[in-house]
C-alpha cells in the first residue's frame, strides 16, 4: 500500500475520528501584563485601590525565591492593596503538594504554588504531559513548554476542579541520583527509589522494574536510607541533590535521559477569585506571570551542575540500544498517558518544540560526558509528503477520514514530530476542538544506525502507534522509507526535504 512513510494516527486515519476534548481557553489567562486601570509597576502606576487592604492566604510546598517574588509583586503591583499571608506546610512530606492542592480545592487556602504533578490527585490529568517519560530532556525545552499554547491549554483544564490557573513556572528537569549505575531495565529490578507522591511517577518507575518509595521524608531520613542501602536512588533535581546531601551517597546520574520535568502552578480557588474585583484578579495574574517568567531566566541549574561535578557526580550515558529498552519498558505508561486527549495535545505541542532545540543541555553533565553531535544529523531537517485521494482509495483505507493531504515531518537530534493539515468529513481540521492545523498528530524519538531508523512514538498509542523500524534513502533532497517492522505503511512516494 502506498500512502505514507509513517503510520497516520487515528485522529487522521481509520474508521472514525475520535472526539477530541475541547480545551477551553480562559481569556484571562492570556493576559501577559495588565495595562489598564489595575496595572502595576510593569504596566504603569496602579489605580486608586478600594478602601482597606485585602489579604489572601498563600502556600507553597517549599517557599523558594520565586514564591517570595510572587508575594512581593502582588503587594507592589496592587500598590499595597493586596497582600499574601503565607501558610506553612510540611515541605519534607512526600505528599505536601497534594495537601496544598486539596486545600486550594476546598477553599481552605486562597492561593497556592502547587507542584503540577499533584493536580492528578484532583482528577486533572493533563499536567501529566510534563511527566511523559523522556519527553522534556533539557532546560530550554522545559522553559518553552511552560508558556504559550501548552500552558494556556493546561491551565484551562483546572476549571472543573474549582481552581483557576494563573501561570506555570518551570522548576527543573528531573534525574535519578543512585547509589549504583541504573542503565538497563535489569538493573532496576529490586531497586527502591524515593519519590514525591505521584501516581504517574510511580507508574514510570514500576514499568522499569523498580519499587517506588513514598514513606520517607526528604532530607536526612532519605540520605540515611541511601547510605544504609534501604534506598537505591532518589528522583530529584541538581539543586536539591546538592543541598540535601543526596549526591554524597548517590552520585550516579544518567545525564542523557532524564525522566521528566517538574513544573509548579500558581493558582487560586475559583470561588475566591470570583469574589475579587476585576483589577485585583488582574494584579494576581500579572504577578504570577512575572514570577513564573523569572524562573525561565534562572541560572541555578547551570551553576549547580558545576558544583555537582566538583563534589563527585558520576555521569552515565545510555547507549541507543539501552535508551530504546527504557522506552520499550515504558510502552504501557505512554499508552496510559496518551489515553487522555488533553494530555496528548499538550505532549504533541511539547514534541513540536523539541524538534527546534538540542535534546540535551550542554552544561548538564561533567567534562562533556554525553555531549555529542546530533544522533540523527544525517536526517535532521523538515520534510513534506503529499498523499492524494486516489492513493487513499487505492490503499483501501477509510476515504472520508482525512487521510489525503500534505504531511510534514520534522526531525532534530533524535526527536520527530509529524503534522498533517487535514479535512475530516469535509470539515477543516483547524476547527476540530483542541488540535490546530499545525499541531502535530504524533511525536516521539528516532534513532539511526547506518541506513536503519527506529521510530518510538510518545503519543498516539491509543490509536495503535508503536515502535516501527525502517531503512531509508536520502538522495538529492528526496527521502524514501521502507518498512522493516511495525504497523506503519511502506512508502514509495518520497518525502521532499524542505530545510
C-alpha angles and dihedrals in degrees: 000000000000114000117106143341094239131048111262108231119237092261086072103018138047138042096316141004110245116232113262115217111243116248102213111213112224102213093208090063090062092065106113095178132355115238098171131084093306098052120130134202092309092056107024135294116318119255120251107292124229115264113285129019123268121224124203127190114241134186140177130184090240117011102232132174090269089060093049089049091051092051092047092048092050089055094041098045092047093049090242095308095111123048134175121222110205118229114201122229130181100270092187092064114104089221100044094116092051089051092051092046091052093049090048090051093049093047094245086121128038105202133012145177098220129186100249093226088069094067091080087069086067093048095262103129105168094088087067084086089084089055098047100129116266095349098114106043104155138049092235091057091047092052091050092046093055092065140043124030093342092060095039093054094045095048090053091059091068092070097088089055091059092252131118116211116220103181142334118237119204106231110174150309108260127227138176114251105200140182090225135019115288106189105129133046088244090061090055092060107110093006116138113209126190114224139166111258108282129138090210095051089048090051093050095051094041089054089056090052100258131124115238116222121203100160097087126084116230121257123031097006091055093044090053092048091051090048096050095042098251087119128038099194147348130225106231148127129257095260096051092040089059100037095046096045097245093130093063092062101025108038101154116103131170099223101186098052113043112180101237142303135277124221131173127215127222103214142161134208103264095222090052091049091051090058093053123091113256093251092053089054089049092053091051093049093047094049092047093051092046092050093046091050090055090062091060090059095045117123094197095109094047092048094045094052089062090051092048091054091050090051095054109273111172110212119208127195125208118223117230090257093051092049092051088051090054090050093047089053089052095052092108090049092052090049093048094050093043091054088083113074096208092052091047092051090053091048091048090053092047089048090054090053089049092062089061097055141050113273096231132038107246090221097048095095142044123268092348095296107166095012109125142142116285111294089220098041093133090061103028109132141065128292138189133208128181120210115196125215087244089059089053093049091048091051092057092232127134107299097201100046098090098257094140122078141063120329122195125198123193121193127183133157097337097321131103137188126191120200132178128186098213143177115225116199087340092307123122110252088221087072092056110112111261106356115084124207092264099039111112119252093206136016134177146119131303128199127190133206114176105312093336120103129190119202118199111185119214093192136033094051087127088067096046103270115155144155110312130184128207143171113227141198124203113189128160092343095311118117120199126187129202117192119233100174140350134057100291124109128253116250126215090165106085126228114238116228112236101180 
